[in-house]
Amino acid sequence: MAALPLGAARRHHELHAGTASLIQDIDKKHLVLLRDGRTLIGYLRSIDQFANLVLHQTVERIHVGKKYGDIPRGIFVVRGENVVLLGEIDLEKESDTPLQQVSIEEILEEQRVEQQAKQESEKLKVQALKERGLSVPRADTLDEY
């Protein structure tokens, strides 16, 4: 077997396949975007070969417009297949955000109002399509294909 140049050998040992590359991220603060749209922020405590995660001191962050609220969730176990995005949070830049933090109650109310507006808009779209003789599959049946 041919010897690798020193720099290449060093990089070879630093690279890990799949989830093993996340071992160096243990005990660091991460943002996790889930398949259902939720955003979690917490300290990565464990990860396995299936990308299942254990987060500690976890909060669920809800964004509505330029506001956000954090709901404390504690220890959170996330099944790997539900992870869309996982990223380390830069602690130095974490507080540098144009968003305004509000109370849990306020953000939940803002979220409820936003969801109602989306539902009304969707109803109007479906009605307009029906008037034109078109049908739209229900959102809950789309995952079956």
C-alpha positions in Angstrom: 0.0 0.0 0.0 1.4 3.4 -0.9 2.1 5.9 1.9 -0.1 9.0 2.1 1.6 12.4 2.3 1.6 13.7 5.9 -1.2 16.2 5.4 -3.4 13.6 3.6 -2.7 11.1 6.3 -3.8 13.6 9.0 -7.0 14.5 7.0 -7.7 10.7 6.5 -7.8 10.2 10.3 -9.9 13.3 10.9 -12.6 12.2 8.4 -15.3 9.7 9.7 -18.1 8.2 7.8 -21.7 9.1 8.5 -22.8 9.9 12.0 -19.3 9.1 13.4 -18.3 12.5 12.2 -20.6 14.0 14.7 -18.7 12.5 17.7 -16.7 15.7 17.9 -19.9 17.7 18.3 -20.9 16.0 21.5 -21.6 18.5 24.3 -21.9 21.4 21.9 -25.1 23.4 21.4 -27.1 22.5 18.3 -30.2 23.5 16.4 -32.2 20.6 15.0 -34.9 21.1 12.4 -37.4 18.2 12.5 -39.4 16.8 9.6 -42.7 18.1 11.1 -41.3 21.6 11.0 -40.4 22.0 14.7 -37.1 23.6 15.7 -35.2 22.3 18.8 -32.1 23.8 20.4 -30.1 21.9 22.9 -26.8 20.3 23.8 -26.0 17.2 21.8 -25.3 14.5 24.4 -25.4 11.3 22.3 -25.8 10.0 18.8 -25.9 6.5 17.3 -25.4 4.9 13.9 -29.0 5.6 13.0 -28.5 9.4 13.7 -30.8 9.1 16.8 -30.0 12.1 19.0 -30.2 12.9 22.7 -30.4 16.6 23.4 -30.1 18.1 26.9 -31.4 21.4 28.1 -33.6 21.5 25.1 -36.0 24.2 24.1 -38.5 24.2 21.3 -38.1 27.5 19.4 -41.2 28.8 17.7 -40.8 31.6 15.1 -43.6 33.8 13.9 -42.6 36.8 11.8 -39.8 38.7 13.6 -40.7 37.2 17.0 -39.7 33.9 18.7 -40.4 32.1 21.9 -38.7 29.2 23.6 -40.6 26.4 25.3 -38.4 24.4 27.7 -38.4 20.7 26.9 -35.6 19.3 29.0 -34.0 16.0 27.7 -35.2 15.2 24.3 -34.7 12.0 22.3 -35.0 12.5 18.5 -35.4 9.5 16.1 -32.8 10.0 13.3 -35.3 9.7 10.5 -37.1 12.8 11.8 -34.0 15.0 11.5 -33.9 17.3 8.5 -31.1 19.6 9.6 -28.6 19.5 12.4 -26.2 22.4 12.9 -23.9 23.7 15.7 -24.8 27.0 17.1 -22.0 29.6 17.3 -22.3 30.8 20.9 -20.5 34.1 20.1 -23.1 35.0 17.5 -26.2 33.4 19.3 -27.4 36.6 20.8 -26.8 38.7 17.6 -30.3 38.3 16.1 -32.8 40.7 14.6 -35.6 38.7 16.2 -37.4 39.7 19.3 -37.9 37.1 22.1 -41.4 37.1 23.6 -43.1 35.0 26.3 -44.3 31.5 25.6 -47.9 32.6 25.9 -47.4 35.4 23.3 -45.6 33.3 20.8 -48.2 30.5 21.1 -51.0 33.0 20.5 -49.1 34.5 17.5 -48.7 30.9 16.1 -52.4 30.2 16.6 -53.4 33.4 14.7 -50.8 32.6 11.9 -52.2 29.0 11.5 -55.8 30.2 11.4 -54.8 32.7 8.6 -53.1 29.9 6.7 -56.1 27.6 7.0 -58.5 30.4 5.8 -56.2 31.1 2.8 -56.1 27.4 2.0 -59.9 27.1 2.1 -60.1 30.0 -0.3 -57.6 28.3 -2.7 -59.5 25.0 -2.6 -62.8 26.8 -3.2 -61.4 28.7 -6.2 -60.0 25.5 -7.7 -63.4 23.7 -7.2 -65.1 26.6 -9.0 -62.8 25.9 -11.9 -63.5 22.2 -11.9 -60.2 21.1 -10.3 -59.7 19.0 -7.2 -56.8 19.2 -4.7 -55.7 16.1 -2.8 -56.0 16.5 1.0 -52.6 17.2 2.7 -53.0 14.2 5.0 -53.2 11.8 2.1 -50.0 13.0 0.3 -47.7 11.0 2.6 -49.3 7.7 1.4 -47.6 7.9 -2.0 
